[in-house]
Amino acid sequence: LYSGWAFRYKQLPDGRRQILSFLIPGDKIALEKICFPNLALPFSVKSLTPVSLCTFDLQEMIELTHRTPAQAQHLAAAMHEYVVAINRRIADLGRRSALGRVAQLILELEDRLRRRGLSQAGRFHFPVRQEHMADALGLTTVYVNRTLDKLRRDDVIAFDRMWMSVLDLEKLKRISEEE
């Protein structure tokens, strides 16, 4: 993903959706296909904003990622980061409170954006709507709204329709770990 935001999701038979992850500039959209080229992807992808993509022939990408030890190592590191994120989200859904889930999601996105130079002093573009957060965190939109309001009232974050600012990173980390 060169630019823009998207998300991976699973549509359930009754029409509900579970957002599996948010995709930001620099993310690989279907990393699993390199390791499991013959299996269908177990998710769909939808853009949140206009996006710019770079596509590759799958076989050429597989060959490229295994051409040198450095490239194979880069693929392994990307897969490890992906698995860590999946495991963190499972723990979030299974054991964290709503406040902890929201805090953890904000921390995750800010960290990923900062590492790519897309967050300055904790402020970053944030096109994610409350309904998307709810679908990613197993919460209702109303609960997400209340949780964000609490974080805002406690001067932990500030946000408007398209921007998020982490005002107190240490407090946000404590909330995500304690809740």
C-alpha positions in Angstrom: 0.0 0.0 0.0 1.8 3.2 -1.2 -0.7 5.7 0.2 -4.1 5.8 1.9 -5.7 3.6 4.5 -7.6 0.3 4.2 -8.6 -2.6 6.3 -8.8 -6.4 6.2 -12.1 -7.8 7.3 -14.2 -11.0 7.5 -17.9 -10.7 6.6 -20.0 -13.0 8.7 -23.1 -14.7 7.2 -25.5 -12.5 9.2 -24.0 -9.3 7.7 -21.8 -8.3 10.6 -18.1 -7.8 9.9 -15.0 -8.2 12.0 -12.1 -5.9 11.0 -9.0 -8.0 11.3 -6.4 -5.2 10.9 -5.9 -1.7 9.5 -3.6 -1.2 6.6 -1.4 1.9 6.5 1.1 3.2 3.9 3.9 0.7 3.6 1.9 -2.4 4.6 1.8 -5.5 2.5 -1.8 -6.3 1.9 -1.7 -10.1 1.3 1.6 -11.2 2.8 0.1 -14.7 3.5 0.0 -15.4 -0.3 3.8 -15.4 -0.4 3.9 -18.3 2.1 0.6 -20.0 1.1 0.2 -19.2 -2.6 -2.4 -21.9 -3.3 -4.8 -21.0 -0.5 -7.6 -18.5 -0.8 -7.2 -15.5 1.4 -9.6 -15.8 4.4 -10.4 -12.1 4.4 -11.5 -9.2 2.1 -9.9 -5.8 1.9 -11.7 -2.4 1.7 -10.2 1.1 1.5 -11.0 3.7 4.1 -9.5 6.5 2.0 -8.3 6.8 -1.6 -5.4 4.4 -2.0 -2.4 3.9 -4.3 -1.2 0.3 -4.6 1.7 -1.5 -6.2 0.8 -5.0 -7.4 3.2 -7.9 -8.2 2.9 -11.2 -10.0 2.7 -13.7 -7.2 5.3 -16.1 -8.5 7.8 -13.3 -9.2 7.3 -12.0 -5.6 7.9 -15.4 -4.2 11.1 -15.8 -6.1 12.2 -12.3 -5.2 11.6 -12.8 -1.5 13.7 -16.0 -1.6 16.5 -14.7 -3.9 18.9 -13.7 -1.2 19.2 -14.4 2.6 18.6 -10.7 3.3 15.3 -10.8 1.4 14.2 -14.0 3.0 15.1 -12.5 6.4 13.0 -9.4 5.5 10.0 -11.6 4.7 10.5 -13.6 8.0 10.6 -10.3 9.9 7.4 -9.0 8.2 5.6 -12.3 8.9 6.7 -12.2 12.6 5.4 -8.6 13.0 2.1 -9.7 11.4 1.8 -12.7 13.8 2.6 -10.6 16.8 -0.1 -8.1 15.8 -2.6 -10.9 15.4 -1.8 -12.4 18.8 -2.1 -9.0 20.4 -5.5 -8.4 18.9 -6.7 -11.8 20.2 -5.5 -10.9 23.7 -7.3 -7.5 23.3 -10.6 -9.1 22.3 -10.4 -11.9 24.9 -9.1 -10.1 28.0 -8.8 -6.3 27.7 -11.6 -4.0 28.8 -13.1 -1.6 26.2 -10.8 1.2 27.5 -7.7 -1.1 27.2 -8.7 -2.2 23.7 -9.1 1.3 22.4 -5.9 2.5 24.0 -4.0 -0.5 22.6 -5.4 0.2 19.1 -4.3 3.8 19.2 -0.9 2.9 20.5 -0.4 0.2 17.7 -1.4 2.6 15.0 0.7 5.5 16.3 3.7 3.2 16.6 3.4 1.9 13.1 2.8 5.3 11.7 5.7 6.8 13.6 8.1 4.1 12.4 7.2 5.1 8.9 7.5 8.9 9.5 3.8 9.4 9.4 3.3 10.6 13.0 5.0 13.7 14.3 5.0 14.3 18.1 2.1 11.8 18.5 -0.1 13.5 15.9 -1.2 11.5 12.9 -3.9 11.3 10.1 -6.7 9.1 11.5 -9.5 8.3 9.0 -10.8 5.5 11.2 -14.4 6.1 12.2 -15.9 4.9 15.5 -17.8 2.2 13.6 -14.5 0.8 12.3 -13.0 0.8 15.7 -16.1 -1.0 17.0 -15.9 -3.6 14.3 -12.1 -4.1 15.0 -12.5 -4.3 18.8 -15.7 -6.2 19.3 -17.5 -3.2 20.8 -20.5 -1.2 20.0 -20.1 2.2 18.4 -21.7 3.8 21.5 -19.1 2.1 23.7 -16.2 3.3 21.5 -17.6 6.8 21.6 -17.8 6.8 25.4 -14.3 5.3 25.7 -12.8 7.9 23.3 -14.6 10.7 25.3 -13.1 9.4 28.5 -9.6 9.4 27.0 -10.2 12.9 25.8 -11.5 14.2 29.1 -8.5 12.7 30.9 -6.2 14.6 28.5 -4.7 11.3 27.1 -5.7 12.0 23.5 -7.2 14.7 21.3 -8.9 13.9 18.0 -11.3 15.3 15.4 -12.7 13.7 12.3 -9.4 13.0 10.5 -6.6 13.5 13.1 -5.5 11.9 16.3 -3.0 13.2 18.8 -1.6 11.2 21.7 -1.1 13.8 24.4 0.1 11.5 27.2 1.9 8.5 25.7 2.9 7.0 29.1 -0.6 7.2 30.5 -2.0 5.6 27.3 0.5 2.8 27.7 -0.5 2.3 31.3 -4.2 2.2 30.4 -3.6 -0.3 27.6 -1.6 -2.6 30.0 -3.9 -2.3 33.0 -7.2 -2.6 31.3 
